[in-house]
Amino acid sequence: MNPIQVYKPNPSVNGTSVYGKHVHGKHSSGVSHSTGYFTEKVIEDIFEIYLSVKDLSNEEILQDSSNHLRNLYQKLDHLIALNIYDKSAEDILCNSAFNLAFDDITRFRSLYTAKLEIEHAHSILESKHPMEILKNFNYISNYLKLSRTEYQGAKLKPGDSVVFLGSGPLPLTLIVLCRWYGLKGIGIEQDPYRADVSRKVLEKLGFSDQIEIINGNHLTLPLETRSDLIMIAAQAEPKKEIFDHLAKVLPKGTKLSYRIYEKGLRRLLDTFSLFELSEPFEEFLRVRPEPPVNNTVVFATKKY
């Protein structure tokens, strides 16, 4: 396995030499343009997505069968992955227009991600070649890289056990860790329907002996089963409540990891990105994303 790339903060990133640089892009004509136009265009595109989704109910997003929302989802993914300096992203994210947009855009992406996972889960259940269908999931490369980061960052080894809080209808992280790294896992999913779908998928793929799904939330922790790592999904909420509970109930030495969106415009999806772990947790590693991953993975230990 290749070593993971560790992000270590560099004081120079706060200097004017970095912040003073332009972010370049292209007009449709191919003419380059500088930060001002670029920032304006990104704000316009993001706000357009917000206006399109803000009045939609959760059920309307989950049940949508048109290409319109799919296109918006793909456009949002493109925007958040733009390779721009953090200061330029800060200028965009601090725009007053986003005060209202944050929650609705995050809600939309979270629900539409669940929708895509549910659809793919049903494709697996209906297929005679379920593993091939699994491997064809559009975002499988993202999960492969994230899972490797978590396996290496937590210094796990074959036979270890992990718990994943917020495992969803298609528990890809657990599947990858169990199939490719020989781990055992427990997924905790608070939505009963999604928990049921994921159990059926695991049975279809032949992972029921390695992975158990529990219908619950952070209050379900700690489990009686020993765990070498507790993993917290990027979309597991409410984050502060989760960590406050874990601080009270986890035994000393418990290792955990959590995913955040902290790089560039990825922070549009996560108001938790500025969260700083307080006592009794101590961060020991932070791995920032490289394509195709959007999430930073933070590793911590409970000190006492």
Residue pairs with C-beta under 8 A, 6 or more apart in sequence:
1 148
1 152
3 152
4 148
4 149
4 152
4 153
4 287
5 287
5 288
5 290
6 285
6 286
6 287
7 286
7 287
7 288
7 296
12 18
13 86
18 85
18 87
19 85
19 87
21 85
22 34
22 35
23 34
23 35
23 38
23 39
23 84
23 85
23 88
24 32
24 33
24 34
24 38
25 32
25 33
25 37
25 38
25 41
26 32
26 33
27 33
35 88
38 84
38 88
39 88
39 91
39 92
42 79
42 82
42 92
42 265
43 92
43 95
43 97
45 75
45 79
46 76
46 79
46 92
46 98
46 101
46 105
46 268
47 97
47 98
47 101
49 72
49 75
49 76
49 105
49 108
50 100
50 101
50 104
50 105
52 68
52 72
53 61
53 69
53 72
53 104
53 105
53 107
53 108
54 100
54 101
54 104
56 64
56 108
58 107
58 111
61 69
61 108
61 111
61 112
61 115
62 111
62 114
62 115
62 118
64 115
69 108
69 112
70 112
72 108
73 108
73 109
73 112
73 116
76 105
76 108
76 109
79 265
79 268
80 261
80 264
80 265
80 266
80 268
80 269
80 294
81 265
81 266
81 291
81 294
82 264
82 265
83 264
84 264
84 265
85 264
86 263
86 264
89 264
89 265
89 267
92 98
92 265
93 265
93 267
93 268
98 268
102 268
102 271
105 268
105 269
106 268
106 269
106 270
106 271
109 269
110 235
113 235
114 168
114 169
114 194
116 138
116 139
117 168
117 169
117 170
117 172
118 169
118 170
118 194
118 197
120 133
120 134
120 137
120 170
121 169
121 170
121 197
121 198
121 200
121 201
122 197
123 133
124 130
124 133
124 134
124 170
124 201
124 204
124 205
125 200
125 201
125 204
127 133
130 201
130 204
130 205
131 205
134 140
134 172
134 175
134 205
137 170
137 172
139 172
139 292
140 172
141 292
142 292
142 293
142 294
143 172
143 173
143 176
144 176
144 180
145 290
145 292
145 293
146 173
146 259
146 293
146 295
146 297
147 173
147 176
147 177
147 180
147 181
149 287
149 293
149 297
150 156
150 173
150 177
150 229
150 231
150 257
150 297
151 177
151 181
151 183
153 257
153 285
153 287
153 297
153 299
154 228
154 229
154 255
154 257
154 299
156 162
156 177
156 181
156 183
156 228
156 229
158 181
158 182
158 183
159 182
159 183
159 184
160 183
160 184
160 228
160 229
161 183
161 184
161 185
161 186
161 225
161 226
161 227
161 228
162 174
162 177
162 183
162 184
162 185
162 186
162 227
162 228
162 229
162 230
162 231
163 185
163 186
163 187
163 188
163 221
163 223
163 225
163 227
163 229
163 230
163 231
164 171
164 173
164 174
164 185
164 186
164 187
164 188
164 231
164 233
165 188
165 217
165 218
165 221
165 230
165 231
165 232
165 233
165 236
165 242
166 188
166 189
166 190
166 232
166 233
166 235
166 236
167 173
167 174
167 187
167 188
167 189
167 198
167 213
167 233
168 187
168 189
168 194
168 198
168 233
168 235
169 189
169 191
169 193
169 194
169 197
169 198
169 201
170 197
170 198
170 201
171 185
171 187
171 189
171 198
171 201
171 202
171 211
171 213
173 231
173 233
174 185
174 187
174 207
174 211
175 202
175 205
175 207
175 211
177 183
177 185
178 184
178 185
178 207
178 210
178 211
179 207
183 210
184 210
184 211
185 210
185 211
185 212
186 211
186 212
186 213
186 214
186 223
186 225
186 227
187 195
187 198
187 211
187 212
187 213
187 214
188 213
188 214
188 216
188 217
188 218
188 220
188 221
189 195
189 198
189 213
189 214
189 215
189 216
190 215
190 216
190 217
192 215
195 213
195 214
195 215
196 215
198 213
199 208
199 213
202 208
202 211
202 213
214 220
214 223
218 236
218 241
218 242
218 245
218 246
219 245
221 230
221 245
221 246
221 249
221 250
222 249
222 250
222 251
227 254
228 255
229 255
229 256
229 257
230 246
230 250
230 254
230 255
230 256
230 257
231 256
231 257
231 258
232 239
232 242
232 256
232 257
232 258
232 259
233 259
234 258
234 259
234 260
234 261
234 269
234 270
234 295
236 242
239 258
239 272
239 275
240 275
243 277
243 281
246 256
246 302
247 278
247 279
247 280
247 281
247 302
250 256
250 302
251 302
252 302
252 303
252 304
253 301
253 302
254 301
254 302
255 299
255 300
255 301
256 281
256 299
256 300
256 301
256 302
257 297
257 298
257 299
257 300
258 297
258 298
258 300
259 295
259 296
259 297
259 298
260 270
260 272
260 273
260 275
260 295
260 296
260 298
261 267
261 268
261 269
261 270
261 273
261 294
261 295
261 296
262 270
262 273
262 274
262 288
262 296
263 288
263 289
263 296
266 273
266 289
266 294
266 295
267 273
269 294
273 296
277 283
277 298
277 300
279 303
280 302
280 303
280 304
281 300
281 301
281 302
281 303
282 300
282 301
282 302
282 303
283 298
283 299
283 300
284 299
284 300
284 301
285 298
285 299
286 296
286 297
286 298
286 299
287 296
287 297
287 299
288 296
289 295
289 296
